[in-house]
Amino acid sequence: MTQTFDDRLIVALDVPNALAGLELTQRLGPQVGFYKIGLGMLTGGGLALANELVAEHGKRIFLDMKLFDIGATVEAAVRGLVQFDLDMLTVHGDPHVVRAAAEGASGKATRILAVTILTSLDRADLDAGLIEAGDIPDLVATRAARAFEAGADGVIASPQEAAMIRALPEAAGKLIVTPGVRPTGGALGDQKRVATPAEAIAGGADHIVVGRPIWAASDPSAAAADILGSLP
């Protein structure tokens, strides 16, 4: 099937179940061809929806599981998940997790993306979690570099850190995917480190992930069109 969509936009299907997710993709139509399915939909038929969107509708899938466990468990989980025809799969960016995930994905096309620091967190949250002192952008850049060295194909980071990561020598040829993207004037929701879609792409992101501003809109198709039209 010929790709006719701008795959820089990934729409997050943060809806209750696969039926609601499929309905949203139908409302968005051919202009959107890349979707994120996250942990929240896993028990609502998320993997079945991923299969259907790939096999029957020619869509691309980003499975956002943010896996974290001992190496053997991560490797086994990834080996099972990459049997689905996924474009991307997330794990936490700790080097032992990334190395295990890369081993589990060996020989498959699925790209392993490492989470640096969640875009819903700020310095106070990191302090509460006993994370070492330092400015968040510096910590994100360090975690990104270590994840790349451990075998990650890309990273998840807020759009505010995309340019810093893109400048890393280790980032050559790697993907940067940015959630925490909000159209100008959009509500922040649970995000704390945000930028507009255009700012994220200009900063070095390969893909932006947008959920609530599209699926909560009265006209999701028009909201997606506006975002696509704003991209440089």
C-alpha positions in Angstrom: 0.0 0.0 0.0 1.4 3.4 -1.0 2.1 5.7 1.9 0.3 9.1 1.4 0.5 10.5 4.9 3.0 12.7 6.7 4.5 10.1 9.2 6.1 12.8 11.3 2.7 12.9 13.2 2.0 10.0 15.4 -1.5 10.1 16.9 -1.7 8.6 20.4 -4.7 6.3 20.7 -5.2 7.0 24.4 -8.8 5.8 24.4 -10.4 3.1 26.5 -10.4 0.2 24.1 -9.7 -1.1 20.6 -13.2 -0.3 19.4 -12.8 3.3 20.3 -9.3 3.3 18.8 -10.5 1.9 15.5 -13.4 4.5 15.4 -10.9 7.3 15.9 -8.6 6.1 13.1 -11.6 5.9 10.8 -12.6 9.5 11.7 -9.0 10.6 11.0 -8.9 8.8 7.7 -6.0 8.6 5.3 -4.3 11.8 6.5 -2.9 10.0 9.6 -1.0 6.8 9.1 1.1 6.4 12.3 -0.5 5.5 15.6 0.8 5.0 19.2 -0.8 2.3 21.3 0.1 2.6 24.9 0.0 0.6 28.2 -3.5 2.0 29.0 -5.0 0.1 26.1 -3.1 -3.1 26.5 -6.0 -4.8 28.4 -8.6 -3.2 26.0 -7.4 -5.1 22.9 -4.4 -2.9 22.1 -2.3 -5.7 20.4 -5.3 -6.9 18.4 -5.9 -3.3 17.2 -2.2 -3.0 16.3 -2.5 -6.1 14.2 -5.7 -4.9 12.5 -4.3 -1.4 11.7 -1.1 -2.8 10.2 -2.6 -5.8 8.3 -5.9 -4.4 7.1 -5.3 -0.6 6.9 -1.6 -0.2 6.1 -0.9 1.9 9.2 2.3 2.1 11.2 2.4 1.3 14.9 4.4 2.7 17.8 3.9 0.4 20.8 4.6 2.4 23.9 5.1 -0.1 26.7 8.0 1.6 28.5 9.4 -1.8 29.6 11.5 -2.0 32.7 12.7 -5.2 34.4 15.7 -7.4 34.7 17.5 -8.0 31.5 16.3 -11.6 30.8 12.7 -10.5 31.3 13.0 -7.5 29.1 14.7 -9.6 26.4 11.9 -12.2 26.5 9.1 -9.6 26.4 10.7 -7.8 23.5 11.2 -11.0 21.6 7.5 -11.8 21.9 6.3 -8.3 21.1 8.4 -7.9 17.9 6.6 -10.8 16.4 3.9 -8.2 15.7 4.7 -5.9 12.8 5.6 -2.9 14.9 7.6 0.1 13.8 8.7 1.2 17.3 8.7 -0.2 20.9 9.7 1.8 24.0 11.7 0.7 27.0 13.2 2.7 29.8 16.6 4.2 29.0 18.7 2.4 31.6 21.6 0.8 29.7 20.9 -2.8 31.0 17.3 -2.5 29.8 18.3 -1.1 26.4 20.9 -3.8 25.8 18.4 -6.5 26.7 15.7 -5.0 24.4 18.2 -4.7 21.5 19.0 -8.4 21.9 15.3 -9.3 22.0 14.7 -7.3 18.8 17.7 -8.7 17.0 16.9 -9.6 13.4 13.5 -7.8 13.4 12.6 -4.4 11.9 11.1 -3.0 15.1 13.2 -0.1 16.4 13.9 0.2 20.1 13.3 3.6 21.6 14.6 4.5 25.1 12.7 6.7 27.4 15.0 9.4 28.9 12.8 11.3 31.5 9.1 11.3 31.2 7.6 14.5 29.9 5.2 14.6 32.8 8.0 15.0 35.3 9.8 18.1 36.5 12.7 18.6 38.9 10.5 18.3 42.0 9.3 14.9 40.8 12.9 13.8 40.2 13.8 14.9 43.7 10.9 13.0 45.2 12.1 9.9 43.3 15.7 10.3 44.6 17.1 11.0 41.1 20.5 12.7 41.1 20.7 16.5 41.2 21.1 18.4 37.9 19.1 20.3 35.3 16.6 18.1 33.4 18.0 18.8 30.0 21.5 17.8 31.0 20.2 14.6 32.6 18.1 13.8 29.5 21.1 14.3 27.2 23.3 12.0 29.4 20.6 9.3 29.5 20.1 9.6 25.7 23.9 9.2 25.0 24.1 6.2 27.3 21.0 4.6 25.7 22.5 5.1 22.2 25.7 3.5 23.3 23.7 0.5 24.7 22.0 0.0 21.3 18.9 2.1 21.2 17.6 3.0 17.8 16.2 6.3 19.2 14.9 8.0 22.2 11.8 9.5 23.7 12.3 13.0 25.0 10.4 16.2 25.5 10.6 18.7 22.6 12.5 21.0 24.8 15.5 18.7 24.8 15.3 17.6 21.1 17.9 20.0 19.8 20.4 19.1 22.6 20.0 15.4 21.9 20.3 15.9 18.1 23.6 17.7 18.7 25.1 14.6 20.5 27.7 12.7 18.4 26.0 9.5 19.5 22.7 10.7 18.0 23.9 10.4 14.4 21.4 8.3 12.5 19.1 7.9 15.5 15.5 8.8 16.0 14.1 11.4 18.3 10.4 11.0 19.1 8.7 13.8 21.2 5.5 13.5 23.2 4.6 16.6 25.3 3.6 18.4 22.1 0.7 20.9 22.3 -0.7 23.2 19.6 -0.4 26.9 20.4 -2.9 27.8 23.1 -3.6 24.1 23.9 -4.1 22.9 27.4 -1.1 21.3 29.0 -3.0 18.4 30.6 -0.5 16.2 32.5 2.5 17.4 30.5 5.1 19.8 32.0 7.8 20.1 29.4 6.1 21.0 26.2 6.4 22.8 22.8 4.3 23.3 19.7 4.5 20.8 16.9 6.4 23.1 14.7 8.9 23.9 17.5 9.5 20.2 18.1 10.2 19.4 14.5 12.4 22.4 14.1 14.3 21.4 17.2 15.3 18.1 15.7 12.5 15.7 16.4 11.8 13.1 13.7 8.3 12.3 15.0 5.8 14.1 17.3 3.3 12.3 19.4 -0.1 14.1 19.9 -3.0 12.6 21.7 -5.5 14.6 23.7 -5.5 17.7 21.4 -6.7 15.4 18.6 -8.9 12.7 20.2 -10.5 15.2 22.6 -11.3 17.7 19.9 -14.9 18.1 18.6 -13.5 17.4 15.2 -10.4 15.2 15.4 -9.8 15.2 11.7 -9.7 19.0 11.6 -7.4 19.1 14.6 -5.0 16.6 13.0 -5.1 18.6 9.7 -4.3 21.8 11.6 -1.3 20.2 13.3 0.0 18.7 10.0 -0.5 22.1 8.3 1.7 23.7 11.0 4.7 21.5 10.5 7.7 23.1 8.7 
